[in-house]
Amino acid sequence: MDKESNLTFEDACFQWASRQFLYDPIPDNYFELLEEEQYKHLEAYAWEPISHHDGYKIAQYIDSLADHIAGKTYPKEEDY
């Protein structure tokens, strides 16, 4: 990630998580868009298996993964 970015840690986690659901990660200015524009962006770049989902639902998927990343609640190699 760009160290000169003005994103918060939470926004950076959301941006990272977006890579798992979109063809292109969301741009830094995504967070400056109106909510409806954000949803349209997510719908336009949604990975094919979720392309029929609305932007609100896609945002929920991304946010859920971002929360796990921010909270470091994922399997760690040293635990196995």
HTML snippet that shows the backbone in 3Dmol.js (N, CA, C, O; Angstrom):
<script src="https://3Dmol.org/build/3Dmol-min.js"></script>
<div id="view" style="width:600px;height:400px;position:relative"></div>
<script>
const pdb = `
ATOM      1  N   MET A   1       0.830  -1.181   0.000  1.00  0.00           N
ATOM      2  CA  MET A   1       0.000   0.000   0.000  1.00  0.00           C
ATOM      3  C   MET A   1       0.873   1.243   0.000  1.00  0.00           C
ATOM      4  O   MET A   1       2.004   1.227   0.485  1.00  0.00           O
ATOM      5  N   ASP A   2       0.349   2.279  -0.531  1.00  0.00           N
ATOM      6  CA  ASP A   2       1.049   3.538  -0.641  1.00  0.00           C
ATOM      7  C   ASP A   2       1.180   4.188   0.725  1.00  0.00           C
ATOM      8  O   ASP A   2       0.172   4.521   1.347  1.00  0.00           O
ATOM      9  N   LYS A   3       2.415   4.376   1.207  1.00  0.00           N
ATOM     10  CA  LYS A   3       2.627   4.956   2.526  1.00  0.00           C
ATOM     11  C   LYS A   3       2.270   6.431   2.564  1.00  0.00           C
ATOM     12  O   LYS A   3       2.094   6.982   3.651  1.00  0.00           O
ATOM     13  N   GLU A   4       2.156   7.086   1.424  1.00  0.00           N
ATOM     14  CA  GLU A   4       1.786   8.491   1.379  1.00  0.00           C
ATOM     15  C   GLU A   4       0.277   8.676   1.281  1.00  0.00           C
ATOM     16  O   GLU A   4      -0.201   9.802   1.150  1.00  0.00           O
ATOM     17  N   SER A   5      -0.458   7.610   1.341  1.00  0.00           N
ATOM     18  CA  SER A   5      -1.908   7.660   1.253  1.00  0.00           C
ATOM     19  C   SER A   5      -2.489   8.341   2.482  1.00  0.00           C
ATOM     20  O   SER A   5      -1.922   8.272   3.572  1.00  0.00           O
ATOM     21  N   ASN A   6      -3.615   8.991   2.296  1.00  0.00           N
ATOM     22  CA  ASN A   6      -4.305   9.641   3.402  1.00  0.00           C
ATOM     23  C   ASN A   6      -5.397   8.753   3.981  1.00  0.00           C
ATOM     24  O   ASN A   6      -6.247   9.232   4.732  1.00  0.00           O
ATOM     25  N   LEU A   7      -5.389   7.488   3.648  1.00  0.00           N
ATOM     26  CA  LEU A   7      -6.402   6.571   4.141  1.00  0.00           C
ATOM     27  C   LEU A   7      -6.177   6.263   5.617  1.00  0.00           C
ATOM     28  O   LEU A   7      -5.040   6.210   6.085  1.00  0.00           O
ATOM     29  N   THR A   8      -7.273   6.061   6.340  1.00  0.00           N
ATOM     30  CA  THR A   8      -7.165   5.560   7.699  1.00  0.00           C
ATOM     31  C   THR A   8      -6.809   4.081   7.621  1.00  0.00           C
ATOM     32  O   THR A   8      -6.881   3.475   6.552  1.00  0.00           O
ATOM     33  N   PHE A   9      -6.432   3.509   8.738  1.00  0.00           N
ATOM     34  CA  PHE A   9      -6.124   2.075   8.777  1.00  0.00           C
ATOM     35  C   PHE A   9      -7.340   1.263   8.350  1.00  0.00           C
ATOM     36  O   PHE A   9      -7.217   0.310   7.580  1.00  0.00           O
ATOM     37  N   GLU A  10      -8.525   1.642   8.855  1.00  0.00           N
ATOM     38  CA  GLU A  10      -9.750   0.925   8.520  1.00  0.00           C
ATOM     39  C   GLU A  10     -10.064   1.027   7.031  1.00  0.00           C
ATOM     40  O   GLU A  10     -10.460   0.041   6.409  1.00  0.00           O
ATOM     41  N   ASP A  11      -9.886   2.223   6.456  1.00  0.00           N
ATOM     42  CA  ASP A  11     -10.122   2.396   5.019  1.00  0.00           C
ATOM     43  C   ASP A  11      -9.122   1.581   4.207  1.00  0.00           C
ATOM     44  O   ASP A  11      -9.481   0.996   3.185  1.00  0.00           O
ATOM     45  N   ALA A  12      -7.879   1.540   4.653  1.00  0.00           N
ATOM     46  CA  ALA A  12      -6.857   0.756   3.953  1.00  0.00           C
ATOM     47  C   ALA A  12      -7.198  -0.731   4.011  1.00  0.00           C
ATOM     48  O   ALA A  12      -6.976  -1.453   3.038  1.00  0.00           O
ATOM     49  N   CYS A  13      -7.732  -1.194   5.136  1.00  0.00           N
ATOM     50  CA  CYS A  13      -8.163  -2.595   5.246  1.00  0.00           C
ATOM     51  C   CYS A  13      -9.325  -2.872   4.295  1.00  0.00           C
ATOM     52  O   CYS A  13      -9.364  -3.918   3.647  1.00  0.00           O
ATOM     53  N   PHE A  14     -10.275  -1.930   4.212  1.00  0.00           N
ATOM     54  CA  PHE A  14     -11.402  -2.079   3.297  1.00  0.00           C
ATOM     55  C   PHE A  14     -10.897  -2.124   1.852  1.00  0.00           C
ATOM     56  O   PHE A  14     -11.354  -2.937   1.048  1.00  0.00           O
ATOM     57  N   GLN A  15      -9.951  -1.241   1.539  1.00  0.00           N
ATOM     58  CA  GLN A  15      -9.392  -1.215   0.190  1.00  0.00           C
ATOM     59  C   GLN A  15      -8.694  -2.542  -0.120  1.00  0.00           C
ATOM     60  O   GLN A  15      -8.863  -3.091  -1.209  1.00  0.00           O
ATOM     61  N   TRP A  16      -7.918  -3.054   0.826  1.00  0.00           N
ATOM     62  CA  TRP A  16      -7.249  -4.333   0.632  1.00  0.00           C
ATOM     63  C   TRP A  16      -8.277  -5.441   0.418  1.00  0.00           C
ATOM     64  O   TRP A  16      -8.144  -6.246  -0.503  1.00  0.00           O
ATOM     65  N   ALA A  17      -9.300  -5.482   1.268  1.00  0.00           N
ATOM     66  CA  ALA A  17     -10.320  -6.521   1.177  1.00  0.00           C
ATOM     67  C   ALA A  17     -11.095  -6.444  -0.137  1.00  0.00           C
ATOM     68  O   ALA A  17     -11.569  -7.463  -0.639  1.00  0.00           O
ATOM     69  N   SER A  18     -11.223  -5.248  -0.691  1.00  0.00           N
ATOM     70  CA  SER A  18     -11.961  -5.099  -1.949  1.00  0.00           C
ATOM     71  C   SER A  18     -11.321  -5.899  -3.073  1.00  0.00           C
ATOM     72  O   SER A  18     -11.993  -6.264  -4.038  1.00  0.00           O
ATOM     73  N   ARG A  19     -10.036  -6.172  -2.957  1.00  0.00           N
ATOM     74  CA  ARG A  19      -9.331  -6.950  -3.983  1.00  0.00           C
ATOM     75  C   ARG A  19      -9.858  -8.380  -4.086  1.00  0.00           C
ATOM     76  O   ARG A  19      -9.689  -9.040  -5.111  1.00  0.00           O
ATOM     77  N   GLN A  20     -10.493  -8.847  -3.025  1.00  0.00           N
ATOM     78  CA  GLN A  20     -11.006 -10.211  -3.006  1.00  0.00           C
ATOM     79  C   GLN A  20     -12.368 -10.329  -3.685  1.00  0.00           C
ATOM     80  O   GLN A  20     -12.828 -11.435  -3.970  1.00  0.00           O
ATOM     81  N   PHE A  21     -13.014  -9.189  -3.945  1.00  0.00           N
ATOM     82  CA  PHE A  21     -14.376  -9.194  -4.477  1.00  0.00           C
ATOM     83  C   PHE A  21     -14.538  -8.400  -5.779  1.00  0.00           C
ATOM     84  O   PHE A  21     -15.567  -8.500  -6.448  1.00  0.00           O
ATOM     85  N   LEU A  22     -13.523  -7.617  -6.129  1.00  0.00           N
ATOM     86  CA  LEU A  22     -13.613  -6.747  -7.305  1.00  0.00           C
ATOM     87  C   LEU A  22     -12.481  -7.048  -8.269  1.00  0.00           C
ATOM     88  O   LEU A  22     -11.440  -7.578  -7.880  1.00  0.00           O
ATOM     89  N   TYR A  23     -12.695  -6.705  -9.533  1.00  0.00           N
ATOM     90  CA  TYR A  23     -11.641  -6.872 -10.532  1.00  0.00           C
ATOM     91  C   TYR A  23     -10.494  -5.898 -10.307  1.00  0.00           C
ATOM     92  O   TYR A  23      -9.343  -6.211 -10.610  1.00  0.00           O
ATOM     93  N   ASP A  24     -10.797  -4.737  -9.785  1.00  0.00           N
ATOM     94  CA  ASP A  24      -9.790  -3.737  -9.429  1.00  0.00           C
ATOM     95  C   ASP A  24     -10.104  -3.249  -8.026  1.00  0.00           C
ATOM     96  O   ASP A  24     -11.272  -3.037  -7.698  1.00  0.00           O
ATOM     97  N   PRO A  25      -9.079  -3.064  -7.182  1.00  0.00           N
ATOM     98  CA  PRO A  25      -9.366  -2.552  -5.843  1.00  0.00           C
ATOM     99  C   PRO A  25      -9.950  -1.146  -5.927  1.00  0.00           C
ATOM    100  O   PRO A  25      -9.741  -0.435  -6.910  1.00  0.00           O
ATOM    101  N   ILE A  26     -10.668  -0.762  -4.908  1.00  0.00           N
ATOM    102  CA  ILE A  26     -11.254   0.576  -4.915  1.00  0.00           C
ATOM    103  C   ILE A  26     -10.144   1.628  -4.861  1.00  0.00           C
ATOM    104  O   ILE A  26      -9.109   1.400  -4.235  1.00  0.00           O
ATOM    105  N   PRO A  27     -10.347   2.762  -5.504  1.00  0.00           N
ATOM    106  CA  PRO A  27      -9.350   3.830  -5.462  1.00  0.00           C
ATOM    107  C   PRO A  27      -9.418   4.570  -4.120  1.00  0.00           C
ATOM    108  O   PRO A  27     -10.404   4.460  -3.391  1.00  0.00           O
ATOM    109  N   ASP A  28      -8.370   5.317  -3.807  1.00  0.00           N
ATOM    110  CA  ASP A  28      -8.341   6.082  -2.557  1.00  0.00           C
ATOM    111  C   ASP A  28      -9.527   7.028  -2.434  1.00  0.00           C
ATOM    112  O   ASP A  28     -10.039   7.231  -1.333  1.00  0.00           O
ATOM    113  N   ASN A  29      -9.974   7.611  -3.542  1.00  0.00           N
ATOM    114  CA  ASN A  29     -11.059   8.590  -3.472  1.00  0.00           C
ATOM    115  C   ASN A  29     -12.434   7.943  -3.309  1.00  0.00           C
ATOM    116  O   ASN A  29     -13.436   8.652  -3.220  1.00  0.00           O
ATOM    117  N   TYR A  30     -12.499   6.639  -3.268  1.00  0.00           N
ATOM    118  CA  TYR A  30     -13.760   5.919  -3.069  1.00  0.00           C
ATOM    119  C   TYR A  30     -14.482   6.426  -1.821  1.00  0.00           C
ATOM    120  O   TYR A  30     -15.705   6.565  -1.825  1.00  0.00           O
ATOM    121  N   PHE A  31     -13.744   6.697  -0.777  1.00  0.00           N
ATOM    122  CA  PHE A  31     -14.331   7.088   0.501  1.00  0.00           C
ATOM    123  C   PHE A  31     -14.882   8.511   0.492  1.00  0.00           C
ATOM    124  O   PHE A  31     -15.576   8.918   1.423  1.00  0.00           O
ATOM    125  N   GLU A  32     -14.574   9.256  -0.548  1.00  0.00           N
ATOM    126  CA  GLU A  32     -15.100  10.613  -0.697  1.00  0.00           C
ATOM    127  C   GLU A  32     -16.398  10.627  -1.503  1.00  0.00           C
ATOM    128  O   GLU A  32     -17.086  11.646  -1.559  1.00  0.00           O
ATOM    129  N   LEU A  33     -16.731   9.495  -2.128  1.00  0.00           N
ATOM    130  CA  LEU A  33     -17.942   9.403  -2.936  1.00  0.00           C
ATOM    131  C   LEU A  33     -19.177   9.316  -2.047  1.00  0.00           C
ATOM    132  O   LEU A  33     -19.103   8.895  -0.893  1.00  0.00           O
ATOM    133  N   LEU A  34     -20.303   9.721  -2.605  1.00  0.00           N
ATOM    134  CA  LEU A  34     -21.570   9.509  -1.923  1.00  0.00           C
ATOM    135  C   LEU A  34     -21.832   8.015  -1.849  1.00  0.00           C
ATOM    136  O   LEU A  34     -21.352   7.258  -2.693  1.00  0.00           O
ATOM    137  N   GLU A  35     -22.585   7.583  -0.850  1.00  0.00           N
ATOM    138  CA  GLU A  35     -22.843   6.158  -0.649  1.00  0.00           C
ATOM    139  C   GLU A  35     -23.400   5.492  -1.908  1.00  0.00           C
ATOM    140  O   GLU A  35     -22.969   4.396  -2.268  1.00  0.00           O
ATOM    141  N   GLU A  36     -24.343   6.137  -2.571  1.00  0.00           N
ATOM    142  CA  GLU A  36     -24.931   5.567  -3.791  1.00  0.00           C
ATOM    143  C   GLU A  36     -23.878   5.389  -4.886  1.00  0.00           C
ATOM    144  O   GLU A  36     -23.911   4.405  -5.625  1.00  0.00           O
ATOM    145  N   GLU A  37     -22.945   6.339  -4.992  1.00  0.00           N
ATOM    146  CA  GLU A  37     -21.867   6.228  -5.984  1.00  0.00           C
ATOM    147  C   GLU A  37     -20.910   5.105  -5.608  1.00  0.00           C
ATOM    148  O   GLU A  37     -20.393   4.410  -6.482  1.00  0.00           O
ATOM    149  N   GLN A  38     -20.674   4.925  -4.318  1.00  0.00           N
ATOM    150  CA  GLN A  38     -19.827   3.818  -3.871  1.00  0.00           C
ATOM    151  C   GLN A  38     -20.438   2.485  -4.295  1.00  0.00           C
ATOM    152  O   GLN A  38     -19.747   1.609  -4.815  1.00  0.00           O
ATOM    153  N   TYR A  39     -21.746   2.343  -4.063  1.00  0.00           N
ATOM    154  CA  TYR A  39     -22.418   1.091  -4.425  1.00  0.00           C
ATOM    155  C   TYR A  39     -22.368   0.854  -5.929  1.00  0.00           C
ATOM    156  O   TYR A  39     -22.161  -0.277  -6.369  1.00  0.00           O
ATOM    157  N   LYS A  40     -22.551   1.891  -6.711  1.00  0.00           N
ATOM    158  CA  LYS A  40     -22.471   1.750  -8.172  1.00  0.00           C
ATOM    159  C   LYS A  40     -21.075   1.309  -8.588  1.00  0.00           C
ATOM    160  O   LYS A  40     -20.922   0.478  -9.483  1.00  0.00           O
ATOM    161  N   HIS A  41     -20.060   1.864  -7.941  1.00  0.00           N
ATOM    162  CA  HIS A  41     -18.683   1.484  -8.247  1.00  0.00           C
ATOM    163  C   HIS A  41     -18.487  -0.013  -7.953  1.00  0.00           C
ATOM    164  O   HIS A  41     -17.918  -0.740  -8.768  1.00  0.00           O
ATOM    165  N   LEU A  42     -18.954  -0.456  -6.803  1.00  0.00           N
ATOM    166  CA  LEU A  42     -18.802  -1.867  -6.436  1.00  0.00           C
ATOM    167  C   LEU A  42     -19.519  -2.773  -7.425  1.00  0.00           C
ATOM    168  O   LEU A  42     -18.993  -3.819  -7.804  1.00  0.00           O
ATOM    169  N   GLU A  43     -20.706  -2.382  -7.840  1.00  0.00           N
ATOM    170  CA  GLU A  43     -21.460  -3.166  -8.817  1.00  0.00           C
ATOM    171  C   GLU A  43     -20.734  -3.220 -10.161  1.00  0.00           C
ATOM    172  O   GLU A  43     -20.730  -4.254 -10.829  1.00  0.00           O
ATOM    173  N   ALA A  44     -20.124  -2.107 -10.552  1.00  0.00           N
ATOM    174  CA  ALA A  44     -19.440  -2.044 -11.850  1.00  0.00           C
ATOM    175  C   ALA A  44     -18.180  -2.909 -11.882  1.00  0.00           C
ATOM    176  O   ALA A  44     -17.811  -3.418 -12.941  1.00  0.00           O
ATOM    177  N   TYR A  45     -17.516  -3.081 -10.739  1.00  0.00           N
ATOM    178  CA  TYR A  45     -16.257  -3.818 -10.701  1.00  0.00           C
ATOM    179  C   TYR A  45     -16.361  -5.168  -9.993  1.00  0.00           C
ATOM    180  O   TYR A  45     -15.343  -5.815  -9.748  1.00  0.00           O
ATOM    181  N   ALA A  46     -17.566  -5.595  -9.665  1.00  0.00           N
ATOM    182  CA  ALA A  46     -17.761  -6.850  -8.939  1.00  0.00           C
ATOM    183  C   ALA A  46     -17.246  -8.041  -9.734  1.00  0.00           C
ATOM    184  O   ALA A  46     -17.435  -8.135 -10.947  1.00  0.00           O
ATOM    185  N   TRP A  47     -16.597  -8.935  -9.024  1.00  0.00           N
ATOM    186  CA  TRP A  47     -16.136 -10.184  -9.609  1.00  0.00           C
ATOM    187  C   TRP A  47     -17.359 -10.955 -10.085  1.00  0.00           C
ATOM    188  O   TRP A  47     -18.400 -10.913  -9.430  1.00  0.00           O
ATOM    189  N   GLU A  48     -17.262 -11.639 -11.181  1.00  0.00           N
ATOM    190  CA  GLU A  48     -18.402 -12.260 -11.858  1.00  0.00           C
ATOM    191  C   GLU A  48     -19.317 -13.078 -10.936  1.00  0.00           C
ATOM    192  O   GLU A  48     -20.536 -12.947 -11.047  1.00  0.00           O
ATOM    193  N   PRO A  49     -18.789 -13.917 -10.032  1.00  0.00           N
ATOM    194  CA  PRO A  49     -19.700 -14.710  -9.187  1.00  0.00           C
ATOM    195  C   PRO A  49     -20.626 -13.874  -8.290  1.00  0.00           C
ATOM    196  O   PRO A  49     -21.669 -14.365  -7.857  1.00  0.00           O
ATOM    197  N   ILE A  50     -20.258 -12.628  -8.010  1.00  0.00           N
ATOM    198  CA  ILE A  50     -21.130 -11.787  -7.187  1.00  0.00           C
ATOM    199  C   ILE A  50     -21.662 -10.584  -7.967  1.00  0.00           C
ATOM    200  O   ILE A  50     -22.198  -9.646  -7.376  1.00  0.00           O
ATOM    201  N   SER A  51     -21.519 -10.612  -9.263  1.00  0.00           N
ATOM    202  CA  SER A  51     -21.916  -9.461 -10.084  1.00  0.00           C
ATOM    203  C   SER A  51     -23.421  -9.201 -10.062  1.00  0.00           C
ATOM    204  O   SER A  51     -23.862  -8.105 -10.408  1.00  0.00           O
ATOM    205  N   HIS A  52     -24.201 -10.182  -9.667  1.00  0.00           N
ATOM    206  CA  HIS A  52     -25.649  -9.990  -9.599  1.00  0.00           C
ATOM    207  C   HIS A  52     -26.096  -9.422  -8.241  1.00  0.00           C
ATOM    208  O   HIS A  52     -27.278  -9.136  -8.047  1.00  0.00           O
ATOM    209  N   HIS A  53     -25.152  -9.261  -7.306  1.00  0.00           N
ATOM    210  CA  HIS A  53     -25.470  -8.712  -5.992  1.00  0.00           C
ATOM    211  C   HIS A  53     -25.475  -7.185  -6.066  1.00  0.00           C
ATOM    212  O   HIS A  53     -24.762  -6.591  -6.875  1.00  0.00           O
ATOM    213  N   ASP A  54     -26.281  -6.565  -5.218  1.00  0.00           N
ATOM    214  CA  ASP A  54     -26.299  -5.099  -5.228  1.00  0.00           C
ATOM    215  C   ASP A  54     -25.084  -4.562  -4.454  1.00  0.00           C
ATOM    216  O   ASP A  54     -24.453  -5.278  -3.677  1.00  0.00           O
ATOM    217  N   GLY A  55     -24.785  -3.301  -4.690  1.00  0.00           N
ATOM    218  CA  GLY A  55     -23.608  -2.668  -4.102  1.00  0.00           C
ATOM    219  C   GLY A  55     -23.587  -2.707  -2.590  1.00  0.00           C
ATOM    220  O   GLY A  55     -22.527  -2.868  -1.986  1.00  0.00           O
ATOM    221  N   TYR A  56     -24.750  -2.561  -1.971  1.00  0.00           N
ATOM    222  CA  TYR A  56     -24.832  -2.607  -0.514  1.00  0.00           C
ATOM    223  C   TYR A  56     -24.349  -3.957   0.008  1.00  0.00           C
ATOM    224  O   TYR A  56     -23.587  -4.013   0.973  1.00  0.00           O
ATOM    225  N   LYS A  57     -24.786  -5.039  -0.624  1.00  0.00           N
ATOM    226  CA  LYS A  57     -24.392  -6.388  -0.201  1.00  0.00           C
ATOM    227  C   LYS A  57     -22.897  -6.615  -0.437  1.00  0.00           C
ATOM    228  O   LYS A  57     -22.215  -7.208   0.399  1.00  0.00           O
ATOM    229  N   ILE A  58     -22.396  -6.145  -1.569  1.00  0.00           N
ATOM    230  CA  ILE A  58     -20.967  -6.288  -1.868  1.00  0.00           C
ATOM    231  C   ILE A  58     -20.148  -5.526  -0.826  1.00  0.00           C
ATOM    232  O   ILE A  58     -19.117  -6.016  -0.365  1.00  0.00           O
ATOM    233  N   ALA A  59     -20.601  -4.342  -0.459  1.00  0.00           N
ATOM    234  CA  ALA A  59     -19.917  -3.554   0.573  1.00  0.00           C
ATOM    235  C   ALA A  59     -19.895  -4.322   1.895  1.00  0.00           C
ATOM    236  O   ALA A  59     -18.903  -4.268   2.622  1.00  0.00           O
ATOM    237  N   GLN A  60     -20.971  -5.030   2.211  1.00  0.00           N
ATOM    238  CA  GLN A  60     -21.015  -5.828   3.438  1.00  0.00           C
ATOM    239  C   GLN A  60     -19.975  -6.954   3.396  1.00  0.00           C
ATOM    240  O   GLN A  60     -19.305  -7.212   4.396  1.00  0.00           O
ATOM    241  N   TYR A  61     -19.838  -7.617   2.256  1.00  0.00           N
ATOM    242  CA  TYR A  61     -18.830  -8.671   2.126  1.00  0.00           C
ATOM    243  C   TYR A  61     -17.436  -8.103   2.373  1.00  0.00           C
ATOM    244  O   TYR A  61     -16.646  -8.653   3.141  1.00  0.00           O
ATOM    245  N   ILE A  62     -17.158  -6.992   1.704  1.00  0.00           N
ATOM    246  CA  ILE A  62     -15.841  -6.373   1.823  1.00  0.00           C
ATOM    247  C   ILE A  62     -15.607  -5.923   3.259  1.00  0.00           C
ATOM    248  O   ILE A  62     -14.532  -6.152   3.814  1.00  0.00           O
ATOM    249  N   ASP A  63     -16.596  -5.292   3.856  1.00  0.00           N
ATOM    250  CA  ASP A  63     -16.460  -4.784   5.218  1.00  0.00           C
ATOM    251  C   ASP A  63     -16.218  -5.913   6.218  1.00  0.00           C
ATOM    252  O   ASP A  63     -15.435  -5.756   7.154  1.00  0.00           O
ATOM    253  N   SER A  64     -16.878  -7.033   6.026  1.00  0.00           N
ATOM    254  CA  SER A  64     -16.688  -8.172   6.920  1.00  0.00           C
ATOM    255  C   SER A  64     -15.246  -8.670   6.867  1.00  0.00           C
ATOM    256  O   SER A  64     -14.630  -8.906   7.906  1.00  0.00           O
ATOM    257  N   LEU A  65     -14.712  -8.828   5.666  1.00  0.00           N
ATOM    258  CA  LEU A  65     -13.320  -9.264   5.528  1.00  0.00           C
ATOM    259  C   LEU A  65     -12.374  -8.210   6.086  1.00  0.00           C
ATOM    260  O   LEU A  65     -11.401  -8.544   6.762  1.00  0.00           O
ATOM    261  N   ALA A  66     -12.651  -6.943   5.811  1.00  0.00           N
ATOM    262  CA  ALA A  66     -11.805  -5.862   6.311  1.00  0.00           C
ATOM    263  C   ALA A  66     -11.776  -5.858   7.841  1.00  0.00           C
ATOM    264  O   ALA A  66     -10.726  -5.620   8.438  1.00  0.00           O
ATOM    265  N   ASP A  67     -12.911  -6.118   8.472  1.00  0.00           N
ATOM    266  CA  ASP A  67     -12.960  -6.187   9.938  1.00  0.00           C
ATOM    267  C   ASP A  67     -12.078  -7.314  10.472  1.00  0.00           C
ATOM    268  O   ASP A  67     -11.411  -7.152  11.493  1.00  0.00           O
ATOM    269  N   HIS A  68     -12.075  -8.452   9.783  1.00  0.00           N
ATOM    270  CA  HIS A  68     -11.221  -9.566  10.207  1.00  0.00           C
ATOM    271  C   HIS A  68      -9.747  -9.208  10.059  1.00  0.00           C
ATOM    272  O   HIS A  68      -8.936  -9.555  10.918  1.00  0.00           O
ATOM    273  N   ILE A  69      -9.400  -8.529   8.995  1.00  0.00           N
ATOM    274  CA  ILE A  69      -8.012  -8.131   8.770  1.00  0.00           C
ATOM    275  C   ILE A  69      -7.588  -7.099   9.822  1.00  0.00           C
ATOM    276  O   ILE A  69      -6.522  -7.221  10.425  1.00  0.00           O
ATOM    277  N   ALA A  70      -8.424  -6.093  10.034  1.00  0.00           N
ATOM    278  CA  ALA A  70      -8.097  -5.044  11.008  1.00  0.00           C
ATOM    279  C   ALA A  70      -7.962  -5.628  12.416  1.00  0.00           C
ATOM    280  O   ALA A  70      -7.094  -5.218  13.187  1.00  0.00           O
ATOM    281  N   GLY A  71      -8.824  -6.583  12.739  1.00  0.00           N
ATOM    282  CA  GLY A  71      -8.787  -7.197  14.062  1.00  0.00           C
ATOM    283  C   GLY A  71      -7.832  -8.368  14.180  1.00  0.00           C
ATOM    284  O   GLY A  71      -7.706  -8.979  15.241  1.00  0.00           O
ATOM    285  N   LYS A  72      -7.161  -8.673  13.079  1.00  0.00           N
ATOM    286  CA  LYS A  72      -6.211  -9.792  13.014  1.00  0.00           C
ATOM    287  C   LYS A  72      -6.844 -11.100  13.472  1.00  0.00           C
ATOM    288  O   LYS A  72      -6.241 -11.882  14.208  1.00  0.00           O
ATOM    289  N   THR A  73      -8.079 -11.317  13.015  1.00  0.00           N
ATOM    290  CA  THR A  73      -8.789 -12.554  13.355  1.00  0.00           C
ATOM    291  C   THR A  73      -8.798 -13.495  12.159  1.00  0.00           C
ATOM    292  O   THR A  73      -9.830 -13.720  11.527  1.00  0.00           O
ATOM    293  N   TYR A  74      -7.641 -14.029  11.871  1.00  0.00           N
ATOM    294  CA  TYR A  74      -7.478 -14.970  10.777  1.00  0.00           C
ATOM    295  C   TYR A  74      -6.455 -16.013  11.218  1.00  0.00           C
ATOM    296  O   TYR A  74      -5.682 -15.748  12.139  1.00  0.00           O
ATOM    297  N   PRO A  75      -6.425 -17.185  10.596  1.00  0.00           N
ATOM    298  CA  PRO A  75      -5.482 -18.221  10.996  1.00  0.00           C
ATOM    299  C   PRO A  75      -4.032 -17.756  10.792  1.00  0.00           C
ATOM    300  O   PRO A  75      -3.703 -17.102   9.802  1.00  0.00           O
ATOM    301  N   LYS A  76      -3.191 -18.111  11.747  1.00  0.00           N
ATOM    302  CA  LYS A  76      -1.767 -17.782  11.658  1.00  0.00           C
ATOM    303  C   LYS A  76      -0.988 -19.086  11.595  1.00  0.00           C
ATOM    304  O   LYS A  76      -1.312 -20.050  12.288  1.00  0.00           O
ATOM    305  N   GLU A  77       0.027 -19.104  10.768  1.00  0.00           N
ATOM    306  CA  GLU A  77       0.812 -20.334  10.557  1.00  0.00           C
ATOM    307  C   GLU A  77       1.363 -20.868  11.873  1.00  0.00           C
ATOM    308  O   GLU A  77       1.384 -22.080  12.084  1.00  0.00           O
ATOM    309  N   GLU A  78       1.802 -19.995  12.746  1.00  0.00           N
ATOM    310  CA  GLU A  78       2.407 -20.455  14.004  1.00  0.00           C
ATOM    311  C   GLU A  78       1.398 -21.133  14.925  1.00  0.00           C
ATOM    312  O   GLU A  78       1.801 -21.774  15.896  1.00  0.00           O
ATOM    313  N   ASP A  79       0.130 -21.014  14.658  1.00  0.00           N
ATOM    314  CA  ASP A  79      -0.894 -21.673  15.466  1.00  0.00           C
ATOM    315  C   ASP A  79      -1.105 -23.133  15.065  1.00  0.00           C
ATOM    316  O   ASP A  79      -1.864 -23.850  15.717  1.00  0.00           O
ATOM    317  N   TYR A  80      -0.431 -23.584  13.984  1.00  0.00           N
ATOM    318  CA  TYR A  80      -0.635 -24.946  13.502  1.00  0.00           C
ATOM    319  C   TYR A  80       0.656 -25.723  13.421  1.00  0.00           C
ATOM    320  O   TYR A  80       0.650 -26.891  13.032  1.00  0.00           O
TER     321      TYR A  80
END
`;
const viewer = $3Dmol.createViewer("view");
viewer.addModel(pdb, "pdb");
viewer.setStyle({}, {cartoon: {color: "spectrum"}});
viewer.zoomTo();
viewer.render();
</script>
